[in-house]
Amino acid sequence: MNLIPSNPALDAASATPWKAFGDAPDARSSSLHATPPEDPIAAILKVLRRGERFLVCSHSWPDGDAVGSMIAVGMFLEQIGKQVDLVTADRIPANCRSLPGVGAIRTEVRVHGLYDAAILLECDGLARAKLPGLEDLFLINIDHHVSGRPFAHLNWIDPDAASVGELIYRLVKAAGGAVTPQMATCLYATVLTDTAGFCFGAIQASTFDLARNLTLAGADPIRIAQDVCFSTSTSKMLLLGAALGNLKREGQLVWLWVTQEDMVRTGAGDEDCEGIVNFAVCVSGVEAAVFLRELPEGRIRMSLRSKGRVNVAAIAGRLGGGGHENLAGCTVEGPLDRARDEILAELRHGLASSSLRMPEIP
């Protein structure tokens, strides 16, 4: 991988080999951290400065946050004179293919080679990456989901971050790295996509400070928004039509779905399902929504959204998934009717419970 030239000032400070600090960690013999270190940034930078070659991965079917963050980590590691490979199990979504440096990401069925550490982004476990071979490596877990789990040797989980890209920005700044215009573009895309255009997630004043800083560093908000939001495929529009044709409403709850037959008929892929649930939750007076998609093997993948009164991450967690309080997902056993009834029962209970805690909003 060769994204950017290295930074000589940082090279001198961080190109110390493992042998100067003792043996490299062995993933097969190291015990996992039950609790995160007091300063996860310092702990992660210590590993990065000691090593020479790193692997960066994300969850399968990467989204804008995963893709932008992977590229940014790769750029940073090259700044400090390291070798880095960016690998994901599935293809890059169409709305991320214009990001600078995206061509460095390889799609693989397993990981090969010797690495000082593997950095996993937005994963709650090794299975989420869908990349055999990771189990033999020293693992660094960086995540911002409330459902994040400390499964790795080093874990940095901060649910208050709007995107995992925000954590990567903090890491780069803490190391004294340069946030180049290319890196700023990738990191801005992480925030834009993971908050659905600053509508969901852990948005606070610091989120807009981050957006401002990235803009000052060279990100073009208008161009990024156009590339991310106005690059919808024809297959996705056809799939959206099928989903909207199935839309149902019950008070403050909306649900919609597509079958595997709909996927085949429209020529849609997994990435075309991204964001369809947002069209349901944006209905006036609705507080929660779910989009159900039938998978080829018959299981049902569900995307959940809430305007704040229902914690959909808690619901997804009970069904084996996870996410954020207002954005979450899970995959359950089919058939479609059974999965629909199960998730609607959970959402109805969540809405009923929220009504007991707060007055109805007119």
Contacts in CASP RR format, 6 or more apart in sequence:
PFRMAT RR
TARGET T0000
AUTHOR 0000-0000-0000
METHOD contacts of the structure
MODEL  1
MNLIPSNPALDAASATPWKAFGDAPDARSSSLHATPPEDPIAAILKVLRR
GERFLVCSHSWPDGDAVGSMIAVGMFLEQIGKQVDLVTADRIPANCRSLP
GVGAIRTEVRVHGLYDAAILLECDGLARAKLPGLEDLFLINIDHHVSGRP
FAHLNWIDPDAASVGELIYRLVKAAGGAVTPQMATCLYATVLTDTAGFCF
GAIQASTFDLARNLTLAGADPIRIAQDVCFSTSTSKMLLLGAALGNLKRE
GQLVWLWVTQEDMVRTGAGDEDCEGIVNFAVCVSGVEAAVFLRELPEGRI
RMSLRSKGRVNVAAIAGRLGGGGHENLAGCTVEGPLDRARDEILAELRHG
LASSSLRMPEIP
1 74 0 8 1.000
1 78 0 8 1.000
1 83 0 8 1.000
1 84 0 8 1.000
1 85 0 8 1.000
1 86 0 8 1.000
1 104 0 8 1.000
2 78 0 8 1.000
2 104 0 8 1.000
3 71 0 8 1.000
3 74 0 8 1.000
3 75 0 8 1.000
3 78 0 8 1.000
3 101 0 8 1.000
3 104 0 8 1.000
3 182 0 8 1.000
4 75 0 8 1.000
4 78 0 8 1.000
4 79 0 8 1.000
4 180 0 8 1.000
4 182 0 8 1.000
5 78 0 8 1.000
6 78 0 8 1.000
6 79 0 8 1.000
6 80 0 8 1.000
6 81 0 8 1.000
7 79 0 8 1.000
7 80 0 8 1.000
7 81 0 8 1.000
7 177 0 8 1.000
7 178 0 8 1.000
10 79 0 8 1.000
10 80 0 8 1.000
10 81 0 8 1.000
10 175 0 8 1.000
10 176 0 8 1.000
10 177 0 8 1.000
11 80 0 8 1.000
11 81 0 8 1.000
13 49 0 8 1.000
13 80 0 8 1.000
14 48 0 8 1.000
14 49 0 8 1.000
14 80 0 8 1.000
14 81 0 8 1.000
14 175 0 8 1.000
15 49 0 8 1.000
15 52 0 8 1.000
15 80 0 8 1.000
15 81 0 8 1.000
15 82 0 8 1.000
16 49 0 8 1.000
16 50 0 8 1.000
17 50 0 8 1.000
17 51 0 8 1.000
17 52 0 8 1.000
18 24 0 8 1.000
18 50 0 8 1.000
18 51 0 8 1.000
18 52 0 8 1.000
18 116 0 8 1.000
20 50 0 8 1.000
21 50 0 8 1.000
24 50 0 8 1.000
24 51 0 8 1.000
24 116 0 8 1.000
24 138 0 8 1.000
25 47 0 8 1.000
25 117 0 8 1.000
25 138 0 8 1.000
25 153 0 8 1.000
26 138 0 8 1.000
27 135 0 8 1.000
27 136 0 8 1.000
27 137 0 8 1.000
27 138 0 8 1.000
27 139 0 8 1.000
27 153 0 8 1.000
28 136 0 8 1.000
30 138 0 8 1.000
30 153 0 8 1.000
32 150 0 8 1.000
32 151 0 8 1.000
32 152 0 8 1.000
32 153 0 8 1.000
33 150 0 8 1.000
33 152 0 8 1.000
33 153 0 8 1.000
33 154 0 8 1.000
33 155 0 8 1.000
34 150 0 8 1.000
35 150 0 8 1.000
36 150 0 8 1.000
36 154 0 8 1.000
36 155 0 8 1.000
36 156 0 8 1.000
36 157 0 8 1.000
37 43 0 8 1.000
37 154 0 8 1.000
40 154 0 8 1.000
40 155 0 8 1.000
40 156 0 8 1.000
41 156 0 8 1.000
41 170 0 8 1.000
41 171 0 8 1.000
41 174 0 8 1.000
42 174 0 8 1.000
43 154 0 8 1.000
44 140 0 8 1.000
44 142 0 8 1.000
44 154 0 8 1.000
44 156 0 8 1.000
44 171 0 8 1.000
45 171 0 8 1.000
45 174 0 8 1.000
45 175 0 8 1.000
47 116 0 8 1.000
47 117 0 8 1.000
47 138 0 8 1.000
47 140 0 8 1.000
47 154 0 8 1.000
48 54 0 8 1.000
48 77 0 8 1.000
48 80 0 8 1.000
48 82 0 8 1.000
48 117 0 8 1.000
48 175 0 8 1.000
49 80 0 8 1.000
50 116 0 8 1.000
51 82 0 8 1.000
51 116 0 8 1.000
51 117 0 8 1.000
52 82 0 8 1.000
52 83 0 8 1.000
52 116 0 8 1.000
53 82 0 8 1.000
53 83 0 8 1.000
53 84 0 8 1.000
53 85 0 8 1.000
53 114 0 8 1.000
53 115 0 8 1.000
53 116 0 8 1.000
54 77 0 8 1.000
54 82 0 8 1.000
54 83 0 8 1.000
54 84 0 8 1.000
54 85 0 8 1.000
54 115 0 8 1.000
54 116 0 8 1.000
54 117 0 8 1.000
54 118 0 8 1.000
54 119 0 8 1.000
55 84 0 8 1.000
55 85 0 8 1.000
55 87 0 8 1.000
55 111 0 8 1.000
55 115 0 8 1.000
55 117 0 8 1.000
55 118 0 8 1.000
55 119 0 8 1.000
55 137 0 8 1.000
56 70 0 8 1.000
56 73 0 8 1.000
56 74 0 8 1.000
56 77 0 8 1.000
56 84 0 8 1.000
56 85 0 8 1.000
56 86 0 8 1.000
56 87 0 8 1.000
56 118 0 8 1.000
56 119 0 8 1.000
56 121 0 8 1.000
57 70 0 8 1.000
57 86 0 8 1.000
57 87 0 8 1.000
57 88 0 8 1.000
57 111 0 8 1.000
57 118 0 8 1.000
57 119 0 8 1.000
57 120 0 8 1.000
57 121 0 8 1.000
57 123 0 8 1.000
57 129 0 8 1.000
57 131 0 8 1.000
57 134 0 8 1.000
58 66 0 8 1.000
58 67 0 8 1.000
58 69 0 8 1.000
58 70 0 8 1.000
58 88 0 8 1.000
58 120 0 8 1.000
58 121 0 8 1.000
58 122 0 8 1.000
58 123 0 8 1.000
58 129 0 8 1.000
59 66 0 8 1.000
59 121 0 8 1.000
59 122 0 8 1.000
59 123 0 8 1.000
59 128 0 8 1.000
59 129 0 8 1.000
59 130 0 8 1.000
60 88 0 8 1.000
60 89 0 8 1.000
60 90 0 8 1.000
60 128 0 8 1.000
60 129 0 8 1.000
60 130 0 8 1.000
61 89 0 8 1.000
61 90 0 8 1.000
61 270 0 8 1.000
61 271 0 8 1.000
62 70 0 8 1.000
62 88 0 8 1.000
62 90 0 8 1.000
62 92 0 8 1.000
62 93 0 8 1.000
62 96 0 8 1.000
63 93 0 8 1.000
63 96 0 8 1.000
63 193 0 8 1.000
63 194 0 8 1.000
63 274 0 8 1.000
64 93 0 8 1.000
64 95 0 8 1.000
64 96 0 8 1.000
64 189 0 8 1.000
64 190 0 8 1.000
64 193 0 8 1.000
64 194 0 8 1.000
64 228 0 8 1.000
65 122 0 8 1.000
65 163 0 8 1.000
65 164 0 8 1.000
65 165 0 8 1.000
65 190 0 8 1.000
65 193 0 8 1.000
65 194 0 8 1.000
66 88 0 8 1.000
66 121 0 8 1.000
66 122 0 8 1.000
66 164 0 8 1.000
67 92 0 8 1.000
67 93 0 8 1.000
67 96 0 8 1.000
67 99 0 8 1.000
67 102 0 8 1.000
67 105 0 8 1.000
67 186 0 8 1.000
67 189 0 8 1.000
68 96 0 8 1.000
68 99 0 8 1.000
68 165 0 8 1.000
68 186 0 8 1.000
68 187 0 8 1.000
68 189 0 8 1.000
68 190 0 8 1.000
69 121 0 8 1.000
69 122 0 8 1.000
69 163 0 8 1.000
69 164 0 8 1.000
69 165 0 8 1.000
69 167 0 8 1.000
69 168 0 8 1.000
69 186 0 8 1.000
69 187 0 8 1.000
69 190 0 8 1.000
70 86 0 8 1.000
70 88 0 8 1.000
70 105 0 8 1.000
70 121 0 8 1.000
71 86 0 8 1.000
71 99 0 8 1.000
71 100 0 8 1.000
71 101 0 8 1.000
71 102 0 8 1.000
71 104 0 8 1.000
71 105 0 8 1.000
71 183 0 8 1.000
71 186 0 8 1.000
72 165 0 8 1.000
72 168 0 8 1.000
72 169 0 8 1.000
72 172 0 8 1.000
72 183 0 8 1.000
72 186 0 8 1.000
72 187 0 8 1.000
72 190 0 8 1.000
73 84 0 8 1.000
73 86 0 8 1.000
73 119 0 8 1.000
73 121 0 8 1.000
73 168 0 8 1.000
74 84 0 8 1.000
74 86 0 8 1.000
74 104 0 8 1.000
75 101 0 8 1.000
75 180 0 8 1.000
75 182 0 8 1.000
75 183 0 8 1.000
75 186 0 8 1.000
76 168 0 8 1.000
76 171 0 8 1.000
76 172 0 8 1.000
76 175 0 8 1.000
76 177 0 8 1.000
76 183 0 8 1.000
77 83 0 8 1.000
77 84 0 8 1.000
78 84 0 8 1.000
79 177 0 8 1.000
79 178 0 8 1.000
80 175 0 8 1.000
80 177 0 8 1.000
85 106 0 8 1.000
85 115 0 8 1.000
86 104 0 8 1.000
86 105 0 8 1.000
86 106 0 8 1.000
87 105 0 8 1.000
87 106 0 8 1.000
87 107 0 8 1.000
87 108 0 8 1.000
87 111 0 8 1.000
87 131 0 8 1.000
88 105 0 8 1.000
88 106 0 8 1.000
88 107 0 8 1.000
88 108 0 8 1.000
88 131 0 8 1.000
89 107 0 8 1.000
89 108 0 8 1.000
89 109 0 8 1.000
89 129 0 8 1.000
89 130 0 8 1.000
89 131 0 8 1.000
90 107 0 8 1.000
90 130 0 8 1.000
90 270 0 8 1.000
91 107 0 8 1.000
91 271 0 8 1.000
92 102 0 8 1.000
92 105 0 8 1.000
92 107 0 8 1.000
93 271 0 8 1.000
93 274 0 8 1.000
94 231 0 8 1.000
94 233 0 8 1.000
94 271 0 8 1.000
95 193 0 8 1.000
95 227 0 8 1.000
95 228 0 8 1.000
95 229 0 8 1.000
95 231 0 8 1.000
95 232 0 8 1.000
96 102 0 8 1.000
96 189 0 8 1.000
96 228 0 8 1.000
98 227 0 8 1.000
98 231 0 8 1.000
99 185 0 8 1.000
99 186 0 8 1.000
99 189 0 8 1.000
99 227 0 8 1.000
100 182 0 8 1.000
100 185 0 8 1.000
100 186 0 8 1.000
101 182 0 8 1.000
101 186 0 8 1.000
108 131 0 8 1.000
109 131 0 8 1.000
109 132 0 8 1.000
110 131 0 8 1.000
110 132 0 8 1.000
110 133 0 8 1.000
111 118 0 8 1.000
111 131 0 8 1.000
111 132 0 8 1.000
111 133 0 8 1.000
111 134 0 8 1.000
111 137 0 8 1.000
112 133 0 8 1.000
115 137 0 8 1.000
115 138 0 8 1.000
116 138 0 8 1.000
117 137 0 8 1.000
117 138 0 8 1.000
117 139 0 8 1.000
117 140 0 8 1.000
118 134 0 8 1.000
118 137 0 8 1.000
118 138 0 8 1.000
118 139 0 8 1.000
118 140 0 8 1.000
119 140 0 8 1.000
119 142 0 8 1.000
120 126 0 8 1.000
120 129 0 8 1.000
120 134 0 8 1.000
120 139 0 8 1.000
120 140 0 8 1.000
120 141 0 8 1.000
120 142 0 8 1.000
120 152 0 8 1.000
121 142 0 8 1.000
121 143 0 8 1.000
121 164 0 8 1.000
122 128 0 8 1.000
122 142 0 8 1.000
122 143 0 8 1.000
122 144 0 8 1.000
122 145 0 8 1.000
122 164 0 8 1.000
123 129 0 8 1.000
123 141 0 8 1.000
123 143 0 8 1.000
123 151 0 8 1.000
124 143 0 8 1.000
124 145 0 8 1.000
124 147 0 8 1.000
124 148 0 8 1.000
124 149 0 8 1.000
124 151 0 8 1.000
124 322 0 8 1.000
125 141 0 8 1.000
125 149 0 8 1.000
125 151 0 8 1.000
126 134 0 8 1.000
126 135 0 8 1.000
126 139 0 8 1.000
126 151 0 8 1.000
138 153 0 8 1.000
139 151 0 8 1.000
139 152 0 8 1.000
139 153 0 8 1.000
139 154 0 8 1.000
140 152 0 8 1.000
140 153 0 8 1.000
140 154 0 8 1.000
140 155 0 8 1.000
140 156 0 8 1.000
141 150 0 8 1.000
141 151 0 8 1.000
141 152 0 8 1.000
141 154 0 8 1.000
141 155 0 8 1.000
141 156 0 8 1.000
141 157 0 8 1.000
142 156 0 8 1.000
142 157 0 8 1.000
142 164 0 8 1.000
142 167 0 8 1.000
142 168 0 8 1.000
142 171 0 8 1.000
143 155 0 8 1.000
143 156 0 8 1.000
143 157 0 8 1.000
143 158 0 8 1.000
143 164 0 8 1.000
144 157 0 8 1.000
144 158 0 8 1.000
144 159 0 8 1.000
144 160 0 8 1.000
144 161 0 8 1.000
144 162 0 8 1.000
144 163 0 8 1.000
144 164 0 8 1.000
144 166 0 8 1.000
144 167 0 8 1.000
144 202 0 8 1.000
145 157 0 8 1.000
145 159 0 8 1.000
145 313 0 8 1.000
145 322 0 8 1.000
145 323 0 8 1.000
145 324 0 8 1.000
146 159 0 8 1.000
146 313 0 8 1.000
146 322 0 8 1.000
146 323 0 8 1.000
146 324 0 8 1.000
146 325 0 8 1.000
147 313 0 8 1.000
147 316 0 8 1.000
147 317 0 8 1.000
147 321 0 8 1.000
147 322 0 8 1.000
147 323 0 8 1.000
147 328 0 8 1.000
148 157 0 8 1.000
148 159 0 8 1.000
148 322 0 8 1.000
148 323 0 8 1.000
149 157 0 8 1.000
150 157 0 8 1.000
156 167 0 8 1.000
158 167 0 8 1.000
159 202 0 8 1.000
159 324 0 8 1.000
160 202 0 8 1.000
160 204 0 8 1.000
161 167 0 8 1.000
161 202 0 8 1.000
162 191 0 8 1.000
162 194 0 8 1.000
162 195 0 8 1.000
162 201 0 8 1.000
162 202 0 8 1.000
162 203 0 8 1.000
162 204 0 8 1.000
162 207 0 8 1.000
162 210 0 8 1.000
163 190 0 8 1.000
163 191 0 8 1.000
163 193 0 8 1.000
163 194 0 8 1.000
163 195 0 8 1.000
164 190 0 8 1.000
164 194 0 8 1.000
165 187 0 8 1.000
165 190 0 8 1.000
165 191 0 8 1.000
166 187 0 8 1.000
166 190 0 8 1.000
166 191 0 8 1.000
166 207 0 8 1.000
166 210 0 8 1.000
168 187 0 8 1.000
168 190 0 8 1.000
169 179 0 8 1.000
169 187 0 8 1.000
169 210 0 8 1.000
169 213 0 8 1.000
169 214 0 8 1.000
172 178 0 8 1.000
172 179 0 8 1.000
172 183 0 8 1.000
173 179 0 8 1.000
179 187 0 8 1.000
179 213 0 8 1.000
179 214 0 8 1.000
179 217 0 8 1.000
180 217 0 8 1.000
181 217 0 8 1.000
181 218 0 8 1.000
181 219 0 8 1.000
183 217 0 8 1.000
184 214 0 8 1.000
184 215 0 8 1.000
184 217 0 8 1.000
184 218 0 8 1.000
184 219 0 8 1.000
185 218 0 8 1.000
185 219 0 8 1.000
185 220 0 8 1.000
185 224 0 8 1.000
187 214 0 8 1.000
187 219 0 8 1.000
188 211 0 8 1.000
188 214 0 8 1.000
188 215 0 8 1.000
188 219 0 8 1.000
188 221 0 8 1.000
188 224 0 8 1.000
189 224 0 8 1.000
189 228 0 8 1.000
191 198 0 8 1.000
191 207 0 8 1.000
191 210 0 8 1.000
191 211 0 8 1.000
191 214 0 8 1.000
192 198 0 8 1.000
192 221 0 8 1.000
192 224 0 8 1.000
192 225 0 8 1.000
192 228 0 8 1.000
193 228 0 8 1.000
194 201 0 8 1.000
195 201 0 8 1.000
195 203 0 8 1.000
195 207 0 8 1.000
196 275 0 8 1.000
196 278 0 8 1.000
196 327 0 8 1.000
197 225 0 8 1.000
198 207 0 8 1.000
199 278 0 8 1.000
200 305 0 8 1.000
200 324 0 8 1.000
200 326 0 8 1.000
200 327 0 8 1.000
201 324 0 8 1.000
201 325 0 8 1.000
201 326 0 8 1.000
201 327 0 8 1.000
202 324 0 8 1.000
211 221 0 8 1.000
215 221 0 8 1.000
233 272 0 8 1.000
235 266 0 8 1.000
235 267 0 8 1.000
235 268 0 8 1.000
235 269 0 8 1.000
235 272 0 8 1.000
236 268 0 8 1.000
236 271 0 8 1.000
236 272 0 8 1.000
238 265 0 8 1.000
238 266 0 8 1.000
238 267 0 8 1.000
238 268 0 8 1.000
239 258 0 8 1.000
239 262 0 8 1.000
239 263 0 8 1.000
239 266 0 8 1.000
239 267 0 8 1.000
239 268 0 8 1.000
239 272 0 8 1.000
239 273 0 8 1.000
239 276 0 8 1.000
240 276 0 8 1.000
240 279 0 8 1.000
242 258 0 8 1.000
242 262 0 8 1.000
242 265 0 8 1.000
242 266 0 8 1.000
243 256 0 8 1.000
243 257 0 8 1.000
243 258 0 8 1.000
243 262 0 8 1.000
243 276 0 8 1.000
243 279 0 8 1.000
243 291 0 8 1.000
244 256 0 8 1.000
244 279 0 8 1.000
245 256 0 8 1.000
246 256 0 8 1.000
246 257 0 8 1.000
246 258 0 8 1.000
247 254 0 8 1.000
247 255 0 8 1.000
247 256 0 8 1.000
247 280 0 8 1.000
248 254 0 8 1.000
248 255 0 8 1.000
248 256 0 8 1.000
249 283 0 8 1.000
249 286 0 8 1.000
250 344 0 8 1.000
250 348 0 8 1.000
251 285 0 8 1.000
251 286 0 8 1.000
252 285 0 8 1.000
252 286 0 8 1.000
252 287 0 8 1.000
252 288 0 8 1.000
252 309 0 8 1.000
252 351 0 8 1.000
253 286 0 8 1.000
253 287 0 8 1.000
253 288 0 8 1.000
253 289 0 8 1.000
253 344 0 8 1.000
253 347 0 8 1.000
253 348 0 8 1.000
253 351 0 8 1.000
254 280 0 8 1.000
254 281 0 8 1.000
254 283 0 8 1.000
254 286 0 8 1.000
254 288 0 8 1.000
254 289 0 8 1.000
254 290 0 8 1.000
255 280 0 8 1.000
255 289 0 8 1.000
255 290 0 8 1.000
255 291 0 8 1.000
255 292 0 8 1.000
255 340 0 8 1.000
255 343 0 8 1.000
255 344 0 8 1.000
256 276 0 8 1.000
256 277 0 8 1.000
256 279 0 8 1.000
256 280 0 8 1.000
256 289 0 8 1.000
256 291 0 8 1.000
256 292 0 8 1.000
257 291 0 8 1.000
257 292 0 8 1.000
257 293 0 8 1.000
257 294 0 8 1.000
257 336 0 8 1.000
257 340 0 8 1.000
258 268 0 8 1.000
258 273 0 8 1.000
258 276 0 8 1.000
258 292 0 8 1.000
258 293 0 8 1.000
258 294 0 8 1.000
259 294 0 8 1.000
259 336 0 8 1.000
260 294 0 8 1.000
260 295 0 8 1.000
260 296 0 8 1.000
260 298 0 8 1.000
262 268 0 8 1.000
263 269 0 8 1.000
263 293 0 8 1.000
263 294 0 8 1.000
266 272 0 8 1.000
273 291 0 8 1.000
273 293 0 8 1.000
273 301 0 8 1.000
273 303 0 8 1.000
275 291 0 8 1.000
275 303 0 8 1.000
276 291 0 8 1.000
276 303 0 8 1.000
277 289 0 8 1.000
277 290 0 8 1.000
277 291 0 8 1.000
277 303 0 8 1.000
277 304 0 8 1.000
277 305 0 8 1.000
278 305 0 8 1.000
280 286 0 8 1.000
280 289 0 8 1.000
280 290 0 8 1.000
280 291 0 8 1.000
280 305 0 8 1.000
281 288 0 8 1.000
281 289 0 8 1.000
281 305 0 8 1.000
281 306 0 8 1.000
281 307 0 8 1.000
283 289 0 8 1.000
286 307 0 8 1.000
287 306 0 8 1.000
287 307 0 8 1.000
287 308 0 8 1.000
287 309 0 8 1.000
287 310 0 8 1.000
287 351 0 8 1.000
287 354 0 8 1.000
288 304 0 8 1.000
288 305 0 8 1.000
288 306 0 8 1.000
288 307 0 8 1.000
288 309 0 8 1.000
288 310 0 8 1.000
288 312 0 8 1.000
288 347 0 8 1.000
288 350 0 8 1.000
288 351 0 8 1.000
289 304 0 8 1.000
289 305 0 8 1.000
289 306 0 8 1.000
290 302 0 8 1.000
290 303 0 8 1.000
290 304 0 8 1.000
290 305 0 8 1.000
290 343 0 8 1.000
290 344 0 8 1.000
290 347 0 8 1.000
291 302 0 8 1.000
291 303 0 8 1.000
292 300 0 8 1.000
292 301 0 8 1.000
292 302 0 8 1.000
292 336 0 8 1.000
292 339 0 8 1.000
292 340 0 8 1.000
292 343 0 8 1.000
293 300 0 8 1.000
293 301 0 8 1.000
293 302 0 8 1.000
293 303 0 8 1.000
294 300 0 8 1.000
294 334 0 8 1.000
294 336 0 8 1.000
295 301 0 8 1.000
295 331 0 8 1.000
298 334 0 8 1.000
298 335 0 8 1.000
299 331 0 8 1.000
299 332 0 8 1.000
299 333 0 8 1.000
299 334 0 8 1.000
300 331 0 8 1.000
300 332 0 8 1.000
300 333 0 8 1.000
300 334 0 8 1.000
300 335 0 8 1.000
300 336 0 8 1.000
300 339 0 8 1.000
300 340 0 8 1.000
301 329 0 8 1.000
301 330 0 8 1.000
301 331 0 8 1.000
302 316 0 8 1.000
302 319 0 8 1.000
302 329 0 8 1.000
302 330 0 8 1.000
302 331 0 8 1.000
302 332 0 8 1.000
302 339 0 8 1.000
302 343 0 8 1.000
303 328 0 8 1.000
303 329 0 8 1.000
304 312 0 8 1.000
304 315 0 8 1.000
304 316 0 8 1.000
304 327 0 8 1.000
304 328 0 8 1.000
304 329 0 8 1.000
304 330 0 8 1.000
304 343 0 8 1.000
304 347 0 8 1.000
305 312 0 8 1.000
305 326 0 8 1.000
305 327 0 8 1.000
306 312 0 8 1.000
306 325 0 8 1.000
306 326 0 8 1.000
306 327 0 8 1.000
307 326 0 8 1.000
308 325 0 8 1.000
308 326 0 8 1.000
309 351 0 8 1.000
309 354 0 8 1.000
309 358 0 8 1.000
310 347 0 8 1.000
310 350 0 8 1.000
310 351 0 8 1.000
310 354 0 8 1.000
311 325 0 8 1.000
311 350 0 8 1.000
312 323 0 8 1.000
312 324 0 8 1.000
312 325 0 8 1.000
312 326 0 8 1.000
312 327 0 8 1.000
312 328 0 8 1.000
312 329 0 8 1.000
312 347 0 8 1.000
313 322 0 8 1.000
313 323 0 8 1.000
313 324 0 8 1.000
313 325 0 8 1.000
313 327 0 8 1.000
313 328 0 8 1.000
314 325 0 8 1.000
315 328 0 8 1.000
315 343 0 8 1.000
315 346 0 8 1.000
315 347 0 8 1.000
315 350 0 8 1.000
316 322 0 8 1.000
316 323 0 8 1.000
316 328 0 8 1.000
316 329 0 8 1.000
316 330 0 8 1.000
317 328 0 8 1.000
317 330 0 8 1.000
318 346 0 8 1.000
319 330 0 8 1.000
319 332 0 8 1.000
319 342 0 8 1.000
319 343 0 8 1.000
319 346 0 8 1.000
320 330 0 8 1.000
320 331 0 8 1.000
320 332 0 8 1.000
321 328 0 8 1.000
321 329 0 8 1.000
321 330 0 8 1.000
321 331 0 8 1.000
322 328 0 8 1.000
322 329 0 8 1.000
322 330 0 8 1.000
323 329 0 8 1.000
332 339 0 8 1.000
332 342 0 8 1.000
332 343 0 8 1.000
333 339 0 8 1.000
END
